[in-house]
C-alpha cells in the first residue's frame, strides 16, 4: 500500500519505519528539509532503542523514503497518516494548528477516495473542522479516520510492531476496510469505533495511567506519616485481580510528552463543556506541584540545600530516552540552584539534549560520567532509574572528608535501604518506612 506519514517526530518516524517493514511503500513527509536530509541518511534526531537499525534497514530495502514536498508525496497516497504535534495552548487546550495545516496542504494534491488518518492526539469534534477545511480546497472524495497511537518512549519500536490493540475511529466502511488491511500484519486486536470514541479512548488511557501514578503518590505521602512502606502496600493491593501489581510508580510524578499534556487537555476540554469540577483538573494540579513539595520535604531532612554539593542522576523524563519534555529534572535542578546548591548532573543519554534545550547555568556542572557526579557529593538524588544508575555501587563510595555522612535520595525507590544503614549514609526515599527521618 502507498502510505504517507506527515510529521517525522517520535510517532511519525516509528510509524513510517514499522509500516515499511510490513512491505508498504512509505514516504515520510516533513517541512523541515534538514530533518528530512538527516532521516534519508538513516540518522534519527532522537534516541529510541532499535529505531535506527529499523530505519536503515527499510531505507536500504527501498520501502521507505523521506521528502519535504507535499506535491511529490501526496498524489499517489492511498493512506495519509498525520502525526504532527498538537502542543497545549496556554489555556491547556490542544493546539491543532499543525494538524489543520497538514490536512489543508495535503488537500491540494490528494487522489479520490484517499484515507486521511489522524494519529495526532486531537480533541473530540475536530473532524467537523477538518472536513470543512479540506472541502474548501478540493472536490475530491476523502475519508477521515482517527488512529490514536499508544506508544511508550523507550519501547516504541516494540509497541508499534506488537501493539496491544489497533484503534480505527471511522464511520465509512470503505475506509475501515482499507485501514484494517493496512494493520492486519500487526496481528493485534482491531477495535472499530466512531472517531469521537477513538479520540476519547486515547485521552482516557493516558489520564487513567497518570491517575494511577498520582494515586500511589498520595498513598506514599500517607505512608510517610504512619510508618507504612508504600512498596509493601503495592504488594498487598497487587494480589487483588481487580487492581494488579503493575504500573504503580511512586516518585516525583509523571512526565514525558503525553501524560502531562493529555491530562491538561482533558481537563481543559472538561471545563469547556461545563464539567470542570472533576478529577482531571486535580490530577494535573497535584502532579505539577509534587516535585517542589517533595524537595521541600527532603530539605527539612538534610538541613536545607544552601551550599550543599548535590549530584542529580537522570535528566530525561524516563529511562531509554533522551526526551526532556516534562522531565522532573527541569523542576528539580532549578529549585536546587535557587536554594543555593552546587549541582553536578549526569544522564546516560540526555546530556546533549540538556545542553541544547537548557544550556549552562551558574553553579551547575554537566559531567560526562556518573562517578564524576557523585565523587564529592554530599547529597545524591537518584532521579531516573537508568540501569547504569540503579546498578551503581553507591554504598562503596568513600567517606567524605571529616567523616560527614552522605545523603542518598532514592526518588524511584530502586535501591535496598539496608545497604545504607550505616552511619556514613542517610537514605531517603518515597513513602517507605526505611526513611531515616
C-alpha positions as CSV (number, residue, x, y, z in Angstrom):
1,X,0.0,0.0,0.0
2,X,1.2,3.5,-0.7
3,X,1.4,5.4,2.6
4,X,2.5,8.9,3.5
5,X,3.3,9.8,7.1
6,X,3.2,13.5,7.8
7,X,5.5,14.6,10.6
8,X,8.8,13.0,11.5
9,X,8.8,13.3,15.2
10,X,8.8,10.4,17.6
11,X,5.4,8.9,16.4
12,X,5.9,9.7,12.7
13,X,9.3,8.1,12.3
14,X,8.5,5.0,14.3
15,X,5.2,4.5,12.4
16,X,6.8,5.1,9.0
17,X,9.6,2.6,9.6
18,X,7.2,0.0,11.1
19,X,4.7,0.2,8.2
20,X,7.6,-0.1,5.7
21,X,8.8,-3.2,7.4
22,X,5.5,-4.9,6.5
23,X,6.0,-4.3,2.8
24,X,4.3,-1.0,2.3
25,X,5.8,1.8,0.3
26,X,6.1,4.6,2.8
27,X,7.0,8.2,2.4
28,X,7.9,10.3,5.5
29,X,6.9,14.0,4.9
30,X,8.2,16.9,6.9
31,X,8.5,20.6,6.1
32,X,12.0,20.7,7.7
33,X,14.5,20.0,4.9
34,X,17.4,19.4,7.4
35,X,15.4,16.8,9.3
36,X,14.4,15.1,6.0
37,X,18.0,15.0,4.8
38,X,19.2,13.5,8.1
39,X,16.5,10.8,8.1
40,X,17.2,10.0,4.5
41,X,20.7,9.2,5.6
42,X,19.4,6.9,8.4
43,X,20.1,9.4,11.2
44,X,17.4,9.7,13.8
45,X,17.4,13.0,15.6
46,X,16.4,11.5,19.0
47,X,17.3,8.4,20.9
48,X,14.9,5.4,20.7
49,X,16.2,1.8,21.1
50,X,16.1,-0.2,17.9
51,X,14.8,2.6,15.7
52,X,18.0,3.5,13.9
53,X,18.5,-0.1,12.8
54,X,14.9,-0.5,11.6
55,X,15.1,2.8,9.8
56,X,18.3,2.0,8.0
57,X,17.0,-1.5,7.0
58,X,13.9,-0.1,5.4
59,X,15.8,2.7,3.6
60,X,18.1,0.0,2.2
61,X,15.2,-2.1,1.2
62,X,13.7,0.8,-0.8
63,X,10.4,0.7,1.0
64,X,11.0,4.0,2.9
65,X,12.0,7.5,1.9
66,X,11.7,11.0,3.2
67,X,10.8,14.3,1.5
68,X,9.7,17.8,2.3
69,X,7.5,18.1,-0.8
70,X,3.7,17.6,-0.5
71,X,3.4,17.8,-4.3
72,X,5.8,14.9,-4.6
73,X,4.5,12.7,-1.7
74,X,0.7,13.1,-1.7
75,X,-0.7,12.3,-5.2
76,X,-0.1,8.5,-5.1
77,X,-1.0,8.0,-1.5
78,X,-3.8,5.6,-0.6
79,X,-3.5,6.4,3.1
80,X,-2.1,9.6,4.6
81,X,-1.3,9.5,8.3
82,X,-1.0,12.8,10.1
83,X,1.4,12.6,13.0
84,X,2.3,16.2,13.7
85,X,2.4,17.8,17.1
86,X,-0.6,19.2,19.0
87,X,1.1,21.2,21.7
88,X,-1.0,22.5,24.6
89,X,-2.2,26.1,24.3
90,X,-1.8,28.5,27.3
91,X,-5.3,27.6,28.4
92,X,-4.5,23.9,28.3
93,X,-6.5,23.1,25.2
94,X,-4.9,21.2,22.3
95,X,-3.4,23.4,19.6
96,X,-4.5,21.7,16.4
97,X,-2.9,24.3,14.1
98,X,-0.4,21.8,12.7
99,X,-3.0,19.1,12.1
100,X,-5.2,21.5,10.2
101,X,-2.3,22.8,8.1
102,X,-1.2,19.3,7.2
103,X,-4.7,18.4,6.1
104,X,-5.1,21.6,4.1
105,X,-1.8,21.3,2.3
106,X,-2.5,17.6,1.5
107,X,-5.9,18.5,0.1
108,X,-4.2,20.3,-2.8
109,X,-2.8,17.0,-4.1
110,X,-4.9,14.1,-2.9
111,X,-6.4,11.5,-5.1
112,X,-10.0,10.4,-5.0
113,X,-11.0,8.2,-2.0
114,X,-7.8,8.7,0.0
115,X,-8.0,7.9,3.7
116,X,-6.6,10.6,5.9
117,X,-5.8,9.0,9.3
118,X,-5.1,11.4,12.3
119,X,-2.6,9.8,14.6
120,X,-2.0,13.1,16.4
121,X,-3.8,13.4,19.7
122,X,-6.8,15.7,19.0
123,X,-10.0,16.6,20.9
124,X,-13.4,15.1,20.0
125,X,-15.2,17.2,17.5
126,X,-12.2,18.2,15.4
127,X,-13.4,16.2,12.3
128,X,-16.1,18.7,11.5
129,X,-13.4,21.4,11.4
130,X,-11.0,19.3,9.3
131,X,-13.7,18.3,6.9
132,X,-14.7,21.9,6.2
133,X,-11.1,23.0,5.7
134,X,-10.3,20.1,3.3
135,X,-13.5,20.6,1.3
136,X,-12.7,24.3,0.9
137,X,-9.7,23.3,-1.1
138,X,-10.7,20.1,-3.1
139,X,-13.7,18.5,-4.5
140,X,-12.0,15.0,-4.4
141,X,-13.7,12.4,-2.2
142,X,-11.8,11.6,1.0
143,X,-12.3,9.7,4.3
144,X,-11.2,10.9,7.7
145,X,-10.3,8.4,10.4
146,X,-8.9,8.7,13.9
147,X,-5.9,6.3,14.5
148,X,-4.6,7.1,18.0
149,X,-1.2,5.8,19.0
150,X,-0.3,4.2,22.3
151,X,3.4,4.1,22.1
152,X,5.8,4.3,25.1
153,X,9.1,6.1,24.6
154,X,11.9,3.7,25.2
155,X,9.9,0.8,23.8
156,X,8.2,2.4,20.9
157,X,9.5,0.1,18.2
158,X,8.3,-3.0,20.1
159,X,5.0,-1.3,20.9
160,X,4.4,-0.4,17.3
161,X,5.3,-3.8,15.8
162,X,3.4,-5.7,18.6
163,X,0.6,-3.4,19.8
164,X,-2.0,-4.3,22.4
165,X,-4.7,-3.1,20.0
166,X,-5.2,-1.1,16.9
167,X,-8.0,1.5,17.1
168,X,-9.7,2.7,14.0
169,X,-12.1,5.5,14.6
170,X,-14.2,5.9,11.4
171,X,-17.8,5.6,10.1
172,X,-17.2,4.8,6.4
173,X,-17.0,1.1,5.6
174,X,-14.6,1.5,2.7
175,X,-12.0,3.4,4.8
176,X,-12.4,0.9,7.6
177,X,-11.6,-2.0,5.3
178,X,-8.5,-0.3,3.9
179,X,-7.2,0.5,7.3
180,X,-7.9,-3.0,8.6
181,X,-5.9,-4.3,5.7
182,X,-3.0,-1.9,6.4
183,X,-2.9,-3.1,10.1
184,X,-3.5,-6.8,9.7
185,X,0.2,-7.6,9.7
186,X,0.5,-6.3,13.2
187,X,-1.6,-9.3,14.4
188,X,-3.3,-7.3,17.1
189,X,-7.0,-6.9,18.1
190,X,-8.6,-4.2,15.9
191,X,-11.1,-2.1,17.6
192,X,-13.6,-0.2,15.4
193,X,-15.2,2.8,16.9
194,X,-16.6,6.2,15.9
195,X,-13.9,9.0,15.7
196,X,-15.0,10.6,18.9
197,X,-14.7,7.4,20.9
198,X,-11.3,6.8,19.4
199,X,-10.1,10.2,20.4
200,X,-11.6,9.9,23.9
201,X,-10.0,6.5,24.2
202,X,-6.5,8.0,23.8
203,X,-7.1,10.6,26.4
204,X,-8.8,8.1,28.7
205,X,-5.9,5.7,28.6
206,X,-3.3,8.3,29.4
207,X,-5.4,10.0,32.0
208,X,-6.0,6.7,33.8
209,X,-2.3,5.8,33.8
210,X,-1.5,9.3,35.1
211,X,-4.2,8.8,37.8
212,X,-2.5,5.6,39.0
213,X,0.8,7.4,39.4
214,X,-0.9,10.3,41.2
215,X,-2.9,8.0,43.4
216,X,0.1,5.9,44.6
217,X,2.0,9.2,45.3
218,X,-0.9,10.3,47.6
219,X,-0.7,6.9,49.3
220,X,3.0,7.2,49.7
221,X,2.7,10.6,51.4
222,X,0.3,9.0,53.9
223,X,2.8,6.1,54.5
224,X,5.5,8.6,55.4
225,X,3.2,9.9,58.2
226,X,2.5,6.5,59.8
227,X,5.5,4.2,59.2
228,X,4.0,2.1,56.4
229,X,6.1,1.1,53.4
230,X,4.4,2.0,50.1
231,X,6.3,-0.8,48.3
232,X,4.7,-3.3,50.8
233,X,1.3,-1.6,50.2
234,X,1.7,-2.1,46.5
235,X,2.4,-5.8,47.1
236,X,-0.8,-6.1,49.2
237,X,-3.1,-4.5,46.7
238,X,-1.4,-6.1,43.7
239,X,-2.8,-9.5,44.6
240,X,-6.3,-8.2,44.0
241,X,-7.1,-9.2,40.4
242,X,-9.2,-6.1,40.0
243,X,-6.2,-3.9,40.7
244,X,-3.0,-5.7,39.8
245,X,0.6,-5.1,40.8
246,X,1.6,-3.2,37.6
247,X,2.0,0.5,36.9
248,X,2.4,1.7,40.4
249,X,5.3,4.2,40.3
250,X,5.6,6.3,43.5
251,X,8.0,9.2,43.0
252,X,8.1,12.8,41.8
253,X,5.1,12.3,39.5
254,X,4.6,11.6,35.8
255,X,6.3,13.4,32.9
256,X,7.0,13.0,29.2
257,X,5.4,14.1,26.0
258,X,2.0,12.5,26.6
259,X,0.7,12.2,30.2
260,X,1.1,15.9,31.3
261,X,-0.2,17.2,28.0
262,X,-3.1,14.9,27.7
263,X,-4.3,15.3,31.3
264,X,-4.1,19.1,30.9
265,X,-6.0,18.9,27.6
266,X,-8.7,16.6,29.0
267,X,-9.0,18.9,32.0
268,X,-9.4,21.9,29.6
269,X,-11.9,20.1,27.5
270,X,-13.9,19.2,30.5
271,X,-14.0,22.9,31.6
272,X,-15.1,23.9,28.1
273,X,-18.2,21.7,28.3
274,X,-19.1,22.7,31.8
275,X,-17.6,19.7,33.6
276,X,-14.6,21.4,35.1
277,X,-15.2,20.3,38.7
278,X,-13.6,16.9,38.2
279,X,-10.7,14.5,38.8
280,X,-8.6,15.5,35.8
281,X,-8.1,19.1,37.0
282,X,-7.0,17.9,40.4
283,X,-4.6,15.3,39.0
284,X,-2.9,18.0,36.9
285,X,-2.6,20.3,39.9
286,X,-1.1,17.6,42.2
287,X,1.4,16.4,39.6
288,X,2.5,20.0,38.8
289,X,3.3,20.7,42.4
290,X,4.8,17.4,43.5
291,X,8.5,17.9,42.7
292,X,8.5,21.2,44.5
293,X,6.8,19.9,47.6
294,X,8.9,16.7,47.8
295,X,12.1,18.7,47.5
296,X,10.9,20.9,50.4
297,X,10.3,17.7,52.5
298,X,13.8,16.4,51.7
299,X,15.3,19.8,52.5
300,X,13.9,19.6,56.0
301,X,15.6,16.2,56.5
302,X,19.1,17.4,55.5
303,X,19.0,21.0,56.9
304,X,18.3,22.8,53.6
305,X,20.1,23.0,50.3
306,X,22.3,26.0,50.8
307,X,25.9,25.3,49.8
308,X,25.2,21.5,49.5
309,X,27.1,19.6,46.8
310,X,24.3,17.7,45.0
311,X,24.6,15.1,42.3
312,X,21.4,14.8,40.2
313,X,21.3,11.5,38.3
314,X,18.9,11.2,35.4
315,X,17.8,14.2,33.3
316,X,15.4,12.6,30.8
317,X,11.8,12.0,31.9
318,X,12.3,8.2,32.0
319,X,15.0,5.6,31.1
320,X,15.8,4.7,27.5
321,X,15.1,8.0,26.0
322,X,16.8,11.4,25.7
323,X,13.4,13.2,25.9
324,X,13.3,16.1,28.4
325,X,9.7,17.0,27.9
326,X,8.1,17.5,31.4
327,X,11.1,15.7,32.9
328,X,11.4,16.1,36.7
329,X,14.9,17.5,36.2
330,X,13.5,20.6,34.7
331,X,11.9,21.4,38.0
332,X,14.4,19.8,40.4
333,X,17.6,21.4,39.1
334,X,16.3,25.0,39.0
335,X,14.9,24.7,42.5
336,X,18.1,23.3,43.9
337,X,20.1,26.1,42.3
338,X,17.6,28.7,43.6
339,X,18.1,27.3,47.1
340,X,21.9,27.6,46.9
341,X,23.0,24.1,46.0
342,X,26.1,23.3,43.9
343,X,24.8,20.8,41.4
344,X,26.5,18.2,39.2
345,X,24.2,16.5,36.7
346,X,24.6,13.3,34.7
347,X,22.4,11.3,32.4
348,X,23.5,8.3,30.1
349,X,21.8,9.7,27.0
350,X,20.2,13.2,27.6
351,X,23.3,15.3,28.2
352,X,23.4,16.7,24.6
353,X,19.6,17.3,24.8
354,X,20.0,19.2,28.0
355,X,22.9,21.3,26.6
356,X,20.7,22.2,23.6
357,X,17.5,22.9,25.5
358,X,18.6,24.3,28.8
359,X,22.2,25.3,28.4
360,X,24.7,26.4,31.1
361,X,23.6,27.7,34.5
362,X,25.7,29.2,37.3
363,X,26.6,26.6,39.9
364,X,25.6,23.7,37.6
365,X,28.1,21.4,36.1
366,X,27.2,18.8,33.5
367,X,29.6,15.9,33.8
368,X,30.3,13.0,31.5
369,X,30.3,10.1,34.0
370,X,28.3,9.0,36.9
371,X,31.4,8.6,39.0
372,X,32.4,12.2,38.4
373,X,29.0,13.4,39.5
374,X,29.0,11.5,42.8
375,X,32.6,11.6,43.9
376,X,32.4,14.6,46.3
377,X,28.6,14.8,46.5
378,X,27.1,15.4,49.9
379,X,23.6,14.6,48.5
380,X,22.9,12.2,45.7
381,X,19.5,12.3,44.1
382,X,18.6,9.2,42.0
383,X,16.0,10.9,39.9
384,X,15.6,8.5,36.9
385,X,16.1,4.7,37.1
386,X,18.5,4.2,34.3
387,X,20.1,0.7,34.6
388,X,23.6,2.3,34.8
389,X,22.4,4.5,37.7
390,X,20.5,1.8,39.6
391,X,23.3,-0.7,39.2
392,X,26.0,1.7,40.6
393,X,27.5,0.6,43.9
394,X,26.8,3.8,45.9
395,X,27.5,2.1,49.2
396,X,31.1,1.6,48.2
397,X,31.8,5.3,47.8
398,X,34.5,6.5,50.2
399,X,33.5,8.7,53.2
400,X,33.6,12.4,52.8
401,X,36.3,14.5,54.4
402,X,35.8,15.0,58.1
403,X,33.5,11.9,58.3
404,X,30.5,13.8,57.1
405,X,27.8,11.4,56.1
406,X,26.3,11.4,52.6
407,X,22.6,11.6,51.8
408,X,21.1,9.4,49.1
409,X,17.6,10.4,47.9
410,X,16.1,7.5,46.0
411,X,13.2,9.2,44.2
412,X,12.2,6.0,42.4
413,X,12.5,3.5,45.3
414,X,15.0,1.4,43.4
415,X,17.7,0.6,45.9
416,X,17.9,-1.6,49.0
417,X,17.7,0.6,52.1
418,X,19.6,-2.0,54.1
419,X,22.8,-1.2,52.2
420,X,22.7,2.4,53.6
421,X,22.0,1.6,57.2
422,X,25.5,2.7,58.4
423,X,26.5,6.0,60.0
424,X,28.0,7.0,56.7
425,X,24.6,7.3,55.0
426,X,21.2,9.0,55.3
427,X,18.9,7.1,53.0
428,X,15.6,8.9,51.9
429,X,13.0,7.6,49.5
430,X,9.3,7.9,48.7
431,X,6.7,6.5,51.1
432,X,9.0,3.9,52.7
433,X,9.3,3.1,56.4
434,X,13.1,2.9,55.9
435,X,13.4,6.6,55.5
436,X,15.6,7.8,58.3
437,X,13.9,11.0,59.4
